[in-house]
Amino acid sequence: NMTTSRADFYHNTVVMFGSGSSRALNVTNGTTARMNFRNNIFVCYNNGYPAYFSTRNYFGTTLNLSYNNYYGNTYVGYIAGAMNNLNAWTNSSREQRAANVDPMFQDYTVSGKCRAYTGMYCPMLADVPFDILDSTRNLQTAMGCYSADSLGVDAALSEFVGWPAYLASSGATPVKVKFMNAGGSALTAADIN
């Protein structure tokens, strides 16, 4: 529960599990506090809220969110009301680089390390050049407390664009994606199969 007037919350992994309703992040400050939440993973493997903000005031002014992943069994989050999908969340929070991806933890009872970071890449922050294991972060790194293992390639899928809430069970569905340069050299070509 955060009630402070100043906070920079960068590269954290918070996982809630068990029974009942919980909140991985709970911000109840209704003042003009300066708070920044960047490159985090908030997860509720129960009926709780990955992130809970009691008011929608101050988003985009003194309350800033960027490149956070919100995943829950029931909700994406709460901003003066329950948010059931990523569009509702980004419209209320003004966070344009949010994700709603199951982190697929190796073992969430032991650590926040993921099996893969597809859809959870973000720019490295100068304030957090190392991960929880003291490994150096790449310029494009993973959300959360661990840095992603080296991709071995320069291009990586960063997000699906305009993904429909429900897919038809038959037929083809057009897909739009964004790629990012995950390596150290310029991209000059890409083959997509």
LUMVEX-934189 format. One record per residue: x, y, z of N, C-alpha, C in turn. Coordinates in nm, 4 decimals. Each point is the difference from the previous one (the first is absolute). Example, Ala and Ser with C-alpha at 12.3 -4.5 7.8 and 13.67 -1.06 7.14 Angstrom:
<atoms>
<<1.3190; -0.5690; 0.7800>; <-0.0890; 0.1190; 0.0000>; <0.0900; 0.1200; 0.0000>>
<<-0.0350; 0.1050; -0.0720>; <0.0820; 0.1190; 0.0060>; <-0.0770; 0.1090; 0.0730>>
</atoms>
This chain:
<atoms>
<<0.0852; -0.1183; 0.0000>; <-0.0852; 0.1183; 0.0000>; <0.0888; 0.1233; 0.0000>>
<<-0.0069; 0.0795; -0.1059>; <0.0845; 0.1191; -0.0100>; <-0.0820; 0.1243; 0.0294>>
<<0.0455; 0.0768; 0.0969>; <-0.0646; 0.1252; 0.0336>; <0.1011; 0.1144; 0.0041>>
<<0.1196; -0.0231; -0.0486>; <0.1052; 0.1001; 0.0030>; <-0.0263; 0.1114; -0.0994>>
<<0.0728; 0.1099; 0.0134>; <-0.0207; 0.1119; -0.0911>; <0.0970; -0.0007; -0.1171>>
<<0.1063; -0.0810; 0.0058>; <0.0963; -0.0088; -0.1106>; <0.0484; -0.1432; -0.0102>>
<<-0.0041; -0.0551; -0.1217>; <0.0481; -0.1369; -0.0183>; <0.0343; -0.0260; -0.1458>>
<<0.1120; -0.0683; -0.0212>; <0.0368; -0.0537; -0.1306>; <0.0035; -0.1507; 0.0185>>
<<-0.0913; -0.0697; -0.0632>; <-0.0163; -0.1438; 0.0146>; <0.0388; -0.0634; -0.1325>>
<<0.1253; -0.0454; -0.0126>; <0.0555; -0.0469; -0.1267>; <0.0433; -0.1461; 0.0083>>
<<-0.0285; -0.0769; -0.1040>; <0.0484; -0.1378; -0.0185>; <-0.0272; -0.0909; 0.1195>>
<<-0.1250; -0.0094; 0.0388>; <-0.0393; -0.0897; 0.1080>; <-0.0914; -0.1086; -0.0543>>
<<-0.0005; -0.1125; 0.0668>; <-0.0929; -0.1084; -0.0302>; <-0.0760; -0.0295; 0.1282>>
<<-0.1324; 0.0173; -0.0050>; <-0.0839; -0.0235; 0.1179>; <-0.1059; -0.1025; -0.0390>>
<<-0.0029; -0.1124; 0.0715>; <-0.0928; -0.1090; -0.0303>; <-0.0829; -0.0312; 0.1232>>
<<-0.1323; -0.0020; -0.0174>; <-0.0922; -0.0366; 0.1076>; <-0.0716; -0.1283; -0.0416>>
<<-0.0070; -0.0961; 0.0919>; <-0.0726; -0.1240; -0.0266>; <-0.0652; -0.0453; 0.1285>>
<<-0.0770; -0.1052; -0.0088>; <-0.0753; -0.0471; 0.1159>; <-0.1470; 0.0267; -0.0206>>
<<-0.0747; -0.0041; 0.1052>; <-0.1439; 0.0216; -0.0100>; <-0.0340; 0.1444; 0.0344>>
<<-0.1170; 0.0411; -0.0414>; <-0.0480; 0.1332; 0.0323>; <0.0419; 0.1041; -0.1007>>
<<-0.0363; 0.1225; 0.0299>; <0.0284; 0.1132; -0.0866>; <0.1188; 0.0764; 0.0565>>
<<0.0957; 0.0354; -0.0852>; <0.1182; 0.0718; 0.0454>; <0.0379; 0.1065; -0.1012>>
<<0.1053; 0.0719; 0.0301>; <0.0500; 0.1057; -0.0877>; <0.1516; -0.0097; -0.0048>>
<<0.0564; -0.0218; -0.1186>; <0.1453; -0.0055; -0.0128>; <0.0601; 0.1390; 0.0226>>
<<-0.0685; 0.1040; -0.0452>; <0.0380; 0.1388; 0.0233>; <-0.1240; 0.0734; 0.0478>>
<<0.0117; 0.0689; 0.1117>; <-0.1142; 0.0710; 0.0578>; <0.0417; 0.1430; 0.0298>>
<<-0.0508; 0.0959; -0.0778>; <0.0318; 0.1412; 0.0194>; <-0.1275; 0.0715; 0.0396>>
<<-0.0012; 0.0538; 0.1213>; <-0.1201; 0.0658; 0.0515>; <0.0194; 0.1497; 0.0178>>
<<0.1091; 0.0526; -0.0522>; <0.0290; 0.1411; 0.0167>; <-0.0875; 0.0826; -0.0935>>
<<-0.0792; 0.0888; 0.0531>; <-0.0870; 0.0844; -0.0800>; <0.0525; 0.1413; -0.0137>>
<<0.1271; 0.0226; 0.0332>; <0.0564; 0.1350; -0.0090>; <0.0767; 0.0149; -0.1299>>
<<0.0721; 0.1089; -0.0110>; <0.0786; 0.0263; -0.1202>; <0.1408; -0.0582; 0.0128>>
<<0.0126; -0.1179; 0.0569>; <0.1296; -0.0651; 0.0191>; <0.0651; -0.0319; -0.1339>>
<<0.1329; 0.0032; -0.0043>; <0.0726; -0.0377; -0.1202>; <0.0399; -0.1459; 0.0138>>
<<-0.0581; -0.0855; -0.0849>; <0.0300; -0.1421; 0.0011>; <0.0205; -0.0486; -0.1425>>
<<0.1055; -0.0775; -0.0191>; <0.0310; -0.0575; -0.1306>; <0.0092; -0.1513; 0.0135>>
<<-0.0713; -0.0704; -0.0857>; <0.0011; -0.1460; -0.0025>; <0.0428; -0.0412; -0.1402>>
<<0.1190; -0.0609; -0.0117>; <0.0527; -0.0351; -0.1319>; <0.0622; -0.1393; 0.0019>>
<<-0.0252; -0.0742; -0.1070>; <0.0673; -0.1269; -0.0271>; <-0.0263; -0.1060; 0.1074>>
<<-0.1200; -0.0036; 0.0537>; <-0.0359; -0.0937; 0.1058>; <-0.0911; -0.1109; -0.0510>>
<<-0.0066; -0.1078; 0.0767>; <-0.0959; -0.1077; -0.0235>; <-0.0848; -0.0124; 0.1255>>
<<-0.1326; 0.0164; -0.0154>; <-0.0949; -0.0145; 0.1108>; <-0.0962; -0.1132; -0.0345>>
<<-0.0054; -0.1027; 0.0844>; <-0.0788; -0.1193; -0.0299>; <-0.0853; -0.0397; 0.1189>>
<<-0.1255; -0.0374; -0.0272>; <-0.0889; -0.0587; 0.1004>; <-0.0543; -0.1308; -0.0550>>
<<0.0484; -0.1122; 0.0540>; <-0.0512; -0.1309; -0.0391>; <-0.1166; -0.0374; 0.0914>>
<<-0.0884; 0.0938; 0.0229>; <-0.1222; -0.0214; 0.0767>; <-0.1027; 0.1004; -0.0531>>
<<-0.0966; 0.0376; 0.0776>; <-0.1033; 0.0927; -0.0471>; <0.0331; 0.1457; 0.0299>>
<<0.1262; 0.0288; 0.0257>; <0.0399; 0.1352; 0.0363>; <0.0349; 0.0875; -0.1184>>
<<0.0510; 0.1178; 0.0321>; <0.0381; 0.1007; -0.0995>; <0.1520; 0.0072; -0.0103>>
<<0.0562; -0.0168; -0.1184>; <0.1444; 0.0179; -0.0143>; <0.0450; 0.1394; 0.0455>>
<<-0.0794; 0.1020; -0.0288>; <0.0285; 0.1357; 0.0470>; <-0.1318; 0.0652; 0.0411>>
<<0.0034; 0.0727; 0.1110>; <-0.1200; 0.0629; 0.0544>; <0.0315; 0.1459; 0.0316>>
<<-0.0722; 0.0911; -0.0655>; <0.0099; 0.1432; 0.0264>; <-0.1393; 0.0489; 0.0393>>
<<-0.0111; 0.0613; 0.1153>; <-0.1313; 0.0380; 0.0514>; <-0.0649; 0.1142; -0.0786>>
<<0.0788; 0.0780; -0.0737>; <-0.0544; 0.1121; -0.0767>; <0.0654; 0.0059; -0.1379>>
<<-0.0687; 0.0596; -0.0962>; <0.0590; 0.0163; -0.1329>; <0.0651; 0.1375; -0.0160>>
<<-0.0032; 0.0821; 0.1026>; <0.0636; 0.1315; -0.0043>; <0.1519; -0.0139; -0.0103>>
<<0.0624; 0.0931; -0.0645>; <0.1455; 0.0151; -0.0054>; <0.0726; -0.0930; -0.0968>>
<<-0.0697; -0.0941; -0.0674>; <0.0680; -0.0837; -0.0980>; <0.0497; 0.0876; -0.1143>>
<<0.1254; -0.0158; -0.0349>; <0.0592; 0.0783; -0.1080>; <0.0552; 0.1333; 0.0448>>
<<-0.0224; 0.0377; 0.1246>; <0.0575; 0.1255; 0.0512>; <0.1043; -0.0347; 0.1061>>
<<-0.0425; -0.0244; 0.1220>; <0.0959; -0.0367; 0.1047>; <0.0064; -0.1507; 0.0223>>
<<-0.0922; -0.0743; -0.0585>; <-0.0016; -0.1458; 0.0101>; <0.0227; -0.0565; -0.1394>>
<<0.1168; -0.0620; -0.0212>; <0.0390; -0.0449; -0.1339>; <0.0306; -0.1492; -0.0016>>
<<-0.0546; -0.0681; -0.1011>; <0.0220; -0.1431; -0.0180>; <0.0527; -0.0230; -0.1405>>
<<0.0959; -0.0926; -0.0141>; <0.0551; -0.0296; -0.1309>; <0.0635; -0.1387; 0.0008>>
<<-0.0313; -0.0800; -0.1029>; <0.0579; -0.1336; -0.0190>; <-0.0201; -0.0913; 0.1204>>
<<-0.1220; -0.0086; 0.0487>; <-0.0318; -0.0932; 0.1080>; <-0.0880; -0.1115; -0.0546>>
<<0.0147; -0.1191; 0.0567>; <-0.0829; -0.1140; -0.0379>; <-0.0963; -0.0291; 0.1150>>
<<-0.1295; -0.0056; -0.0315>; <-0.1042; -0.0272; 0.0988>; <-0.0703; -0.1286; -0.0403>>
<<0.0087; -0.1014; 0.0833>; <-0.0657; -0.1257; -0.0330>; <-0.0756; -0.0524; 0.1212>>
<<-0.1261; -0.0317; -0.0212>; <-0.0815; -0.0572; 0.1060>; <-0.0993; -0.0996; -0.0560>>
<<-0.0442; -0.0902; 0.0844>; <-0.0997; -0.0984; -0.0425>; <-0.1328; 0.0659; -0.0340>>
<<-0.0303; 0.1125; 0.0652>; <-0.1291; 0.0648; -0.0190>; <0.0131; 0.1408; -0.0564>>
<<0.0910; 0.0799; 0.0534>; <0.0100; 0.1416; -0.0358>; <0.1388; 0.0363; -0.0513>>
<<0.0052; 0.1078; -0.0793>; <0.1272; 0.0613; -0.0362>; <0.0398; 0.0965; 0.1107>>
<<-0.0970; 0.0655; 0.0596>; <0.0270; 0.0935; 0.1085>; <-0.1255; 0.0707; 0.0450>>
<<0.0200; 0.1010; 0.0836>; <-0.1089; 0.0786; 0.0559>; <0.0446; 0.1453; 0.0041>>
<<-0.0780; 0.0874; -0.0631>; <0.0208; 0.1443; 0.0089>; <-0.1366; 0.0619; 0.0221>>
<<-0.0363; 0.0204; 0.1255>; <-0.1322; 0.0507; 0.0376>; <-0.1107; -0.0889; -0.0565>>
<<0.0311; -0.1227; -0.0301>; <-0.0920; -0.0990; -0.0546>; <0.0791; -0.1135; -0.0638>>
<<-0.0608; -0.1164; -0.0093>; <0.0679; -0.1177; -0.0536>; <0.0281; 0.0148; -0.1489>>
<<0.1183; -0.0408; -0.0422>; <0.0414; 0.0010; -0.1407>; <0.0197; -0.1458; -0.0426>>
<<-0.0807; -0.0437; -0.0976>; <0.0041; -0.1401; -0.0429>; <0.0870; -0.0252; -0.1217>>
<<0.0453; 0.1064; -0.0677>; <0.0828; -0.0194; -0.1194>; <0.1024; 0.1125; -0.0109>>
<<0.0990; -0.0214; -0.0845>; <0.1107; 0.0945; -0.0132>; <-0.0439; 0.1334; -0.0587>>
<<-0.0978; 0.0005; -0.0904>; <-0.0488; 0.1271; -0.0550>; <-0.0603; 0.0875; 0.1081>>
<<-0.0799; -0.0567; 0.0879>; <-0.0575; 0.0773; 0.1106>; <0.1107; 0.0541; 0.0892>>
<<0.1009; -0.0837; 0.0252>; <0.1118; 0.0413; 0.0855>; <0.0768; 0.1169; -0.0616>>
<<0.0384; -0.0109; -0.1268>; <0.0795; 0.1063; -0.0615>; <-0.0800; 0.1283; -0.0174>>
<<-0.1299; -0.0106; -0.0243>; <-0.0836; 0.1203; -0.0098>; <-0.0065; 0.0745; 0.1324>>
<<-0.0070; -0.0718; 0.1107>; <-0.0087; 0.0646; 0.1311>; <0.1352; 0.0439; 0.0544>>
<<0.1030; -0.0817; -0.0227>; <0.1315; 0.0283; 0.0586>; <0.0890; 0.0871; -0.0878>>
<<-0.0361; 0.0112; -0.1283>; <0.0809; 0.0703; -0.1003>; <0.1341; -0.0694; -0.0243>>
<<0.0103; -0.1255; 0.0409>; <0.1221; -0.0774; -0.0231>; <-0.0092; -0.0648; -0.1369>>
<<0.0812; 0.0451; -0.0927>; <-0.0077; -0.0500; -0.1373>; <0.0891; -0.1205; -0.0262>>
<<0.0869; -0.0344; 0.0889>; <0.0907; -0.1133; -0.0196>; <-0.0279; -0.1095; 0.1030>>
<<-0.1231; -0.0200; 0.0342>; <-0.0372; -0.1037; 0.0960>; <-0.0149; -0.1341; -0.0709>>
<<0.0164; -0.1064; 0.0760>; <-0.0182; -0.1351; -0.0528>; <-0.0930; -0.0784; 0.0924>>
<<-0.0638; -0.1004; -0.0562>; <-0.0861; -0.0913; 0.0746>; <0.0368; -0.1415; -0.0456>>
<<0.1144; -0.0481; 0.0494>; <0.0588; -0.1261; -0.0425>; <0.0233; -0.0882; 0.1218>>
<<-0.0396; -0.1265; -0.0088>; <0.0329; -0.0947; 0.1069>; <0.1510; -0.0174; -0.0012>>
<<0.0692; 0.0348; 0.1081>; <0.1460; -0.0067; 0.0012>; <0.0584; -0.1416; -0.0102>>
<<-0.0802; -0.1021; 0.0198>; <0.0504; -0.1370; -0.0108>; <0.1264; -0.0182; 0.0839>>
<<-0.0137; 0.0234; 0.1299>; <0.1136; -0.0109; 0.0911>; <0.0546; -0.1422; 0.0017>>
<<0.1307; -0.0112; 0.0189>; <0.0609; -0.1319; 0.0141>; <-0.0577; -0.0696; 0.1229>>
<<-0.0069; 0.0726; 0.1106>; <-0.0628; -0.0482; 0.1229>; <-0.0281; 0.1221; 0.0869>>
<<-0.1208; 0.0548; -0.0084>; <-0.0302; 0.1260; 0.0681>; <0.0039; -0.0117; 0.1515>>
<<0.0052; -0.1208; 0.0544>; <0.0126; -0.0146; 0.1457>; <0.1447; 0.0185; 0.0442>>
<<0.0932; -0.0010; -0.0959>; <0.1425; 0.0125; 0.0314>; <0.0566; 0.1344; -0.0455>>
<<-0.0331; 0.0424; -0.1248>; <0.0548; 0.1251; -0.0524>; <-0.0920; 0.0564; -0.1077>>
<<0.0334; 0.1191; -0.0468>; <-0.0764; 0.0639; -0.1063>; <0.0622; -0.0180; -0.1362>>
<<0.0845; -0.0992; -0.0170>; <0.0643; -0.0244; -0.1298>; <-0.0989; -0.0682; -0.0937>>
<<-0.0096; 0.0531; -0.1217>; <-0.0941; -0.0513; -0.0996>; <0.0682; -0.1003; -0.0927>>
<<-0.0808; -0.0883; -0.0574>; <0.0518; -0.0934; -0.1014>; <0.0309; 0.0734; -0.1290>>
<<-0.0785; 0.1014; -0.0319>; <0.0190; 0.0824; -0.1198>; <-0.0538; 0.1394; 0.0305>>
<<0.0441; 0.0986; -0.0765>; <-0.0411; 0.1385; 0.0237>; <-0.0718; 0.0603; -0.1197>>
<<-0.0584; -0.0832; -0.0847>; <-0.0723; 0.0488; -0.1168>; <-0.1084; 0.0974; 0.0430>>
<<-0.0007; 0.1171; -0.0587>; <-0.0981; 0.1033; 0.0331>; <0.0340; 0.0793; 0.1246>>
<<0.1153; -0.0280; 0.0621>; <0.0370; 0.0691; 0.1244>; <0.1386; 0.0634; -0.0094>>
<<0.0344; 0.0540; -0.1167>; <0.1269; 0.0700; -0.0142>; <-0.0220; 0.1493; 0.0161>>
<<0.1027; 0.0676; 0.0484>; <-0.0086; 0.1428; 0.0263>; <0.1400; 0.0592; -0.0102>>
<<0.0094; 0.1317; -0.0111>; <0.1328; 0.0619; -0.0013>; <0.0639; -0.0070; 0.1387>>
<<0.1306; -0.0202; 0.0041>; <0.0710; 0.0014; 0.1273>; <-0.0056; 0.1407; 0.0597>>
<<-0.0126; 0.0083; 0.1292>; <0.0022; 0.1282; 0.0695>; <0.1401; 0.0219; 0.0564>>
<<0.0528; 0.1193; -0.0180>; <0.1346; 0.0309; 0.0508>; <0.0082; -0.0197; 0.1514>>
<<-0.1129; 0.0174; 0.0696>; <-0.0016; -0.0171; 0.1457>; <0.0103; -0.1457; 0.0431>>
<<-0.0241; -0.0945; -0.0922>; <0.0006; -0.1429; 0.0342>; <0.0788; -0.0768; -0.1074>>
<<0.1331; 0.0169; -0.0034>; <0.0792; -0.0658; -0.1038>; <0.0249; -0.1490; 0.0256>>
<<-0.0321; -0.0470; 0.1216>; <0.0215; -0.1404; 0.0363>; <-0.1298; -0.0615; 0.0498>>
<<-0.0143; -0.1310; -0.0162>; <-0.1192; -0.0672; 0.0504>; <0.0243; -0.0505; 0.1423>>
<<-0.0930; -0.0760; 0.0519>; <0.0056; -0.0477; 0.1379>; <0.1191; -0.0935; 0.0257>>
<<0.0529; -0.0620; -0.1071>; <0.1165; -0.0877; 0.0112>; <0.1302; 0.0735; -0.0312>>
<<-0.0091; 0.1326; -0.0134>; <0.1135; 0.0852; -0.0319>; <0.0515; -0.0214; -0.1427>>
<<-0.0866; -0.0506; -0.0878>; <0.0344; -0.0145; -0.1418>; <-0.0284; 0.1318; -0.0711>>
<<0.0872; 0.0370; -0.0913>; <-0.0175; 0.1241; -0.0751>; <-0.1199; -0.0122; -0.0930>>
<<-0.0828; 0.1023; -0.0003>; <-0.1158; 0.0028; -0.0891>; <0.0412; 0.0484; -0.1386>>
<<-0.0608; -0.0581; -0.1056>; <0.0187; 0.0478; -0.1365>; <-0.0802; 0.1272; -0.0196>>
<<0.0263; 0.0724; -0.1094>; <-0.0771; 0.1213; -0.0283>; <-0.1482; -0.0304; -0.0107>>
<<-0.0364; -0.1138; -0.0605>; <-0.1367; -0.0502; 0.0027>; <0.0015; -0.1153; 0.0990>>
<<-0.0708; 0.0148; 0.1089>; <0.0036; -0.0978; 0.1079>; <-0.1398; -0.0476; 0.0315>>
<<-0.0113; -0.0851; 0.0974>; <-0.1300; -0.0539; 0.0387>; <-0.0620; 0.0821; 0.1120>>
<<-0.1327; 0.0054; 0.0011>; <-0.0707; 0.0573; 0.1136>; <0.0270; -0.0902; 0.1204>>
<<-0.0107; 0.0548; 0.1188>; <0.0177; -0.0787; 0.1210>; <0.1414; 0.0050; 0.0539>>
<<0.0255; -0.0823; 0.1023>; <0.1270; 0.0074; 0.0717>; <0.1140; -0.0754; -0.0666>>
<<-0.0296; -0.0889; -0.0953>; <0.1051; -0.0734; -0.0709>; <0.0182; 0.0576; -0.1395>>
<<0.1228; -0.0028; -0.0494>; <0.0211; 0.0355; -0.1399>; <-0.0180; -0.1265; -0.0815>>
<<-0.0442; 0.0163; -0.1228>; <-0.0224; -0.1158; -0.0864>; <0.1329; -0.0571; -0.0443>>
<<0.0016; -0.1299; -0.0202>; <0.1184; -0.0622; -0.0575>; <0.0207; 0.0570; -0.1387>>
<<0.1207; -0.0023; -0.0468>; <0.0311; 0.0494; -0.1335>; <-0.0876; -0.0698; -0.1029>>
<<-0.0591; 0.0777; -0.0884>; <-0.0917; -0.0554; -0.0989>; <0.0718; -0.0771; -0.1099>>
<<0.1255; 0.0319; -0.0269>; <0.0716; -0.0658; -0.1066>; <-0.0347; 0.0530; -0.1380>>
<<-0.0939; 0.0934; -0.0073>; <-0.0389; 0.0631; -0.1259>; <-0.0189; 0.1489; 0.0254>>
<<0.0017; 0.0773; -0.1070>; <-0.0183; 0.1434; 0.0159>; <-0.1461; 0.0417; 0.0024>>
<<-0.0875; -0.0739; -0.0667>; <-0.1416; 0.0365; -0.0067>; <-0.0804; -0.0856; 0.0966>>
<<-0.0984; 0.0618; 0.0625>; <-0.0875; -0.0739; 0.0913>; <-0.1408; 0.0557; -0.0105>>
<<-0.0988; -0.0842; 0.0173>; <-0.1388; 0.0417; 0.0033>; <-0.0227; 0.0739; 0.1312>>
<<-0.0460; 0.1247; -0.0080>; <-0.0202; 0.0761; 0.1230>; <-0.1461; 0.0071; 0.0419>>
<<-0.0936; 0.0003; -0.0952>; <-0.1407; 0.0014; 0.0387>; <-0.0908; -0.0296; -0.1189>>
<<-0.1195; -0.0477; 0.0326>; <-0.1047; -0.0141; -0.0992>; <-0.0796; 0.1293; 0.0004>>
<<-0.0373; 0.0503; -0.1164>; <-0.0714; 0.1271; -0.0120>; <-0.1466; -0.0276; -0.0316>>
<<-0.0899; 0.0576; 0.0782>; <-0.1425; -0.0137; -0.0267>; <-0.0500; -0.1420; 0.0100>>
<<0.0574; -0.0776; 0.0888>; <-0.0397; -0.1397; 0.0167>; <-0.1453; -0.0044; 0.0439>>
<<-0.0858; -0.0753; -0.0707>; <-0.1422; -0.0045; 0.0364>; <-0.0208; -0.0680; 0.1357>>
<<-0.1021; 0.0443; 0.0714>; <-0.0291; -0.0582; 0.1306>; <-0.0394; -0.1468; -0.0132>>
<<-0.0680; -0.0346; -0.1083>; <-0.0410; -0.1384; -0.0228>; <0.0339; -0.0384; -0.1433>>
<<0.0540; -0.1190; -0.0180>; <0.0325; -0.0483; -0.1338>; <-0.1051; -0.0989; -0.0460>>
<<-0.0306; 0.0042; -0.1276>; <-0.0926; -0.0978; -0.0570>; <0.0659; -0.1373; 0.0047>>
<<-0.0795; -0.1025; 0.0207>; <0.0557; -0.1347; 0.0116>; <0.0397; -0.0592; -0.1341>>
<<-0.0475; 0.0592; -0.1073>; <0.0389; -0.0499; -0.1323>; <0.0353; 0.1176; -0.0891>>
<<0.0767; -0.0283; -0.1035>; <0.0379; 0.1052; -0.0933>; <0.1284; 0.0682; 0.0413>>
<<0.0458; 0.0874; -0.0865>; <0.1241; 0.0726; 0.0235>; <-0.0284; 0.1330; 0.0690>>
<<0.0918; 0.0427; 0.0837>; <-0.0094; 0.1290; 0.0672>; <0.1232; 0.0814; -0.0362>>
<<-0.0170; 0.1146; -0.0659>; <0.1172; 0.0829; -0.0322>; <0.0683; 0.0451; 0.1293>>
<<0.1322; 0.0047; -0.0033>; <0.0774; 0.0363; 0.1177>; <0.0952; 0.1131; -0.0341>>
<<0.0069; 0.1015; 0.0870>; <0.0984; 0.1062; -0.0116>; <0.0913; -0.0104; 0.1207>>
<<0.1296; 0.0129; -0.0237>; <0.0970; -0.0097; 0.1085>; <0.1006; 0.1131; -0.0101>>
<<0.0672; 0.0269; 0.1117>; <0.1115; 0.0944; 0.0018>; <0.1257; -0.0787; 0.0336>>
<<0.1068; 0.0299; -0.0728>; <0.1301; -0.0589; 0.0280>; <0.0885; 0.1065; 0.0614>>
<<0.1009; -0.0451; 0.0722>; <0.0960; 0.0943; 0.0547>; <0.1404; -0.0522; -0.0260>>
<<0.0939; 0.0891; 0.0023>; <0.1394; -0.0375; -0.0112>; <0.0471; -0.0399; 0.1389>>
<<0.0217; -0.1287; 0.0213>; <0.0411; -0.0510; 0.1304>; <0.1497; -0.0244; 0.0071>>
<<0.0715; 0.0364; -0.1020>; <0.1430; -0.0256; -0.0040>; <0.0808; 0.1271; 0.0034>>
<<0.1270; -0.0148; -0.0300>; <0.0905; 0.1144; 0.0070>; <0.0319; 0.0616; -0.1337>>
<<-0.0534; -0.0549; -0.1101>; <0.0286; 0.0571; -0.1315>; <-0.1306; 0.0347; -0.0708>>
<<0.0123; 0.0857; -0.1011>; <-0.1172; 0.0459; -0.0731>; <-0.0649; -0.1151; -0.0781>>
<<-0.1323; 0.0009; -0.0081>; <-0.0715; -0.0972; -0.0828>; <0.0023; 0.0493; -0.1432>>
<<0.0358; -0.0892; -0.0907>; <0.0031; 0.0377; -0.1410>; <-0.1020; -0.0780; -0.0814>>
<<-0.0478; -0.1141; 0.0516>; <-0.0982; -0.0810; -0.0701>; <-0.0648; -0.0956; 0.0990>>
<<-0.1168; -0.0516; -0.0371>; <-0.0686; -0.0987; 0.0855>; <-0.0798; -0.0940; -0.0888>>
<<0.0097; -0.1267; 0.0262>; <-0.0814; -0.1009; -0.0672>; <-0.1060; -0.0481; 0.0983>>
<<-0.1258; 0.0118; -0.0394>; <-0.1108; -0.0404; 0.0861>; <-0.0744; -0.1139; -0.0664>>
<<-0.0064; -0.1132; 0.0665>; <-0.0680; -0.1168; -0.0541>; <-0.1236; -0.0305; 0.0820>>
</atoms>
